[in-house]
């Protein structure tokens, strides 16, 4: 027996896949460009020792802006755009797993949890090598003393789009081989699988609860746009300790998640586990709003023609 819900969920079988993927690429790229500066700042805050470089999110933002201009906030962005591939893989896996689980359970929370975790597993297998290179590029400039890999003078002045990327990739491969590109893979899985598994159930939960409080004529998209940031803040708070460990493993070249965790506690106490949390929530709030509005609109635009008039938004 299906759950009675105020907000209808558009499932995989309801979509025109050609429209869905065409619009999805543009959506993913827009989200990446919007939140990248906050992602860069979060990484710098998580990797620094104490407050050696920046005292907080806004301090980091203005220092980078003064020293390097807007370009400094987008260091490594071109490499990061390759995560468009993982974005599409994430969406596809989420929807397909959700459809598969529907054969065995009608519970929306369970479907969202399993599908969200599975989607993150697939996406991270693609994303981690991109993240490793992107993070090393992020650390150049004011944070270059915190990383093992440095750009030489020629690379820093390179006008070629992927000149700096090629230099960093060569250094990673020379130092660690192919495994170097998957450094922090386990930490990433321990961060993002729970994050995704928590986000989707809470997103649907908050949306449904808000629909019960809102006037009956309130557009569902507004309620969903409010539910997204609430779910993101919840998931970010739960998984931030592992995200700090992940960032340090990938940037500092560590091999042990447990050793990195223990050293973080020893040096900075439990407070160290909250590093970058404000930047993460700040970045996740607009991300969640843009993602939810974009994703739900994308699904509505991608509905099969015969279903358009049968849905109320």
N, C-alpha and C positions, 0 to 999 in steps of 0.2 A: 504493500500500500504506500503510495507516494505521500510525502509530507505536504501539508497545505501551507503554502508560503505566500506572503503578500507581494514579494518581488520575484518575478519569474526569472529563472536562470536559463540562458540560451545554451543549449548543449551542442556538441560537435556535429551531430547529425542534422542540426537545423541550419548549418552554414553552407554558403557557396564558397568552396575552398579557394577558387581562383581570386575572388575579391579579397578574401581573408588574408592571404599571403601578400598580395600586392599592397594593400593598405598597411599591413603589419610592419613591413620594412621601414616605411616612412615614420610610423609611430615610434618604433624602437629607436631610430636615429634621433628623433626629436627629444626623447626622454634622456638619452645618453648625453646630448649636448647641454641640456638644461641643468643636470645635476653633477656634471663632471668636476667643476671647481670644488664643490663640497666633498666629493670623493677624494680628490687630491689632498685637501686639507686634513681630512680624517686620517688618511694614511700617514701624513707627516706627524700628526699629533700622537698617533699610536706607536710610532717607531722611536720618537725622541725619548731620551732619558729625562724623567721628571719634566721640568719646564725649561730645559736648556736652550731651546730655540724659540718656542712660542708659549705664551701663557694660556692661550685658549683659541677658540674658533675664529673670533673676530680679529684678534691680534695677528693670527696667521694670515688671514685674508688681506689685511691692510699692509702687512710687511711684504708679502709676495707682490702685491699690486704696486707698491712703491719701488721695490727693487727690480722687478722684471716686467711690470705692466700686465695687461690682460693675457698676453701670451704665456706668462708664467703660470696662470691658473689653468691653462689647457696643455701643459707639458705632458706628452705621452698620449694625447687624445687620439691622434690618427691611428695609433696601434690599437687603442681601446675600441675603435669603431668596428674592428673585426669581430667583436662580441655580438654584432648583428646576427652572426651565424648561430651563436649559442642562444640568442633571444628567440629566434624562430624555432630552434630545437626544443626550447623550454615550453613554448606555447603549444607546440604540436604534442609533445609528450604529456603535458598536463591534460589536454582535452581528450587524448586517446586513452590514457590510463583511467581518467574519470568515466569515460564511456564503458571501459572494460569492467571496472568495479561495480558499475550500475547493474550489471547482470547478477551480482551477488548481494548487493545491499542498496537500499533506497535512502539510507541515512546520509544526508548531505555533508555533515561534519566529517564522517569517515571517508567519504569519497574525496573531499577536498584535502584531507590530511595525507592520504596515500598518494593522490595525484601530485600534490605539491612537492612532497619529498622525492618522488620518482623523477619529476621534471628537473629538480635541482641537481640530482645525481647525474643525469645526462648532460645538463648545461655546464656543470662545473668541470666535467671531463674535457670540454672544449675550451672553457674560459680560463682555467688555471694557467696554461702556458702564456696566454695573452696578458693575463694579470701580472705574471712574474716580470715580463718585459716592460709592461706599462708602468709598474710600480718603481722599477729601477730608473726609468726616465723621469718619473715624478720626483725622485729624490735628488736629481741633479739640480744645480743652483744652490739655494740656501741649505738644502738638506743633504748635500753630496757627501759630507763627512760621516753620515750615518749608514752608508752603503759600501759594499765591497767593490763595486764597479764604478769606474769614473770615465767620463768622456774626455778625450784629449782635446787640445786646442782646435785642431782641424775639424773634429766632429762637432764641437760646440758652435763653430762658425759655419757649419755646413748648411747650405740652402736647400739641399735635397731633402725631400719629404721623409724618406726612410734612411737617410745617412746615419743619423744618431741611433736609430733602431738597429741597423745592421751592426754597428759598433758594439752595442750592449749585448746583442744576441751572440756575437762572436766571443765576447768575454765570458758570458755564461756557459757556453758550450765548452770553451777551453778549460774553464775551472771545474765544471761539474758534469760535463757530458750531457747526453739527452735527458738524464734524470733531473738535471738542474732546472729544466723548464716545468717540471712537475713538483718542484719543491713547495711544500705546504699543501699538497693535494689532500692529505688526510685531514689537516686542520680546516681546509676549505669545506670539505664534506661535513665535518662536525659543526661548522658554522652555518652553512647555507641550506643544508637539508632540514635541520630543525627550524630555521628561519622561514623557509618556504612552507614547511608542513604546518607551522603555527599561523602564518599570515593568512592563508586562504580560509581556514575554518573561522578565524576571528573576523575576517572581512565579511563573510556571509552572515555571521552572528550579529555583528554590529549593524549591518544594513537592515537585517530583519527587525532588530530591536528598535532602530530609529523609525522604521516604517510603521511601527505600532504607536509611536509617540507623535508622529507628524500628521498633519491634516491629510485626508484621503486624496485630495487633489494635488498633493505635493509631488513634483516629478521625481521618479525613482532615481534618475541620474544624480540629482542633488544629494539624495540620501547615500548613494553609493560613493560619491565624492567625499562625503564626510566619514564614511566607514573606512575608506582606504587608509588615511593617515592614522586613525585610531588603531587599526590592525598593524600598521607599520611600526608605530611607537611601541606597541606591545611586543612584537616580534624582535625589534631592535634591542629592547631592554633585556629580554630573555637571553639573547644570543651574543651580546656585545663582548663578554669575557673571552669567548672563543674567537671572536673577530680580532681582538687585540693580539692574541697568540698567533693567529694565522698571519697577520701582517708582519709580525716580527720574524716568524719562520721564513717567510718568503723574501723579505728585504735583507735580513742579516745572514741568510744562508744556513740557518740552523737545521738540524735533521730530526730533533726530538721535540714533539709537542709537549710531553710531560716535563722535560727539562726546561723548556722555554717558559712554561706555566709556573714552575717552581721558582725560577729565577726572577720572574716578574713579581711574584708574591714577596720574595725575599727582599728585593730592591725597593719596591714601591707600595707593598702592602695590598690589601683588598681594593684600595682606591685606584690602583693601577688597572684593575679590571674594568673600570668605567671610562678609561681614557678614550676620547673620540666619540663618546656616546652622544654628546650634544650635537656634534657635527653630523653624526650618523642620523639622528632624529631630524635635524634641520634638512639634511639632504633627502631623507626618506619621505618627509611630509610633501614637498612639491612633487617628488617622484611618484608617490602613491596617488596624489590627486591627478597628475597628468596621465599616469598609467591606467588608473581606474576609468577616468572619463574617456581617455583614448581607447582603452580596450573594450569597454562596454559599448562605446559608439561604433568601434570597428566591428564588433559582433552584430550590432543592429544593422549597420550598413551591409554586412555580409550575409544577412538572412536570406534564405531561399525565397524567391519572389512570392510563392504561394503562401508563405507564413507571415508576411509583413503585416497584413491587416488583422491577423488573429492575435497580435500581441498588444498589450497596453503598457505604456511606459510612464 
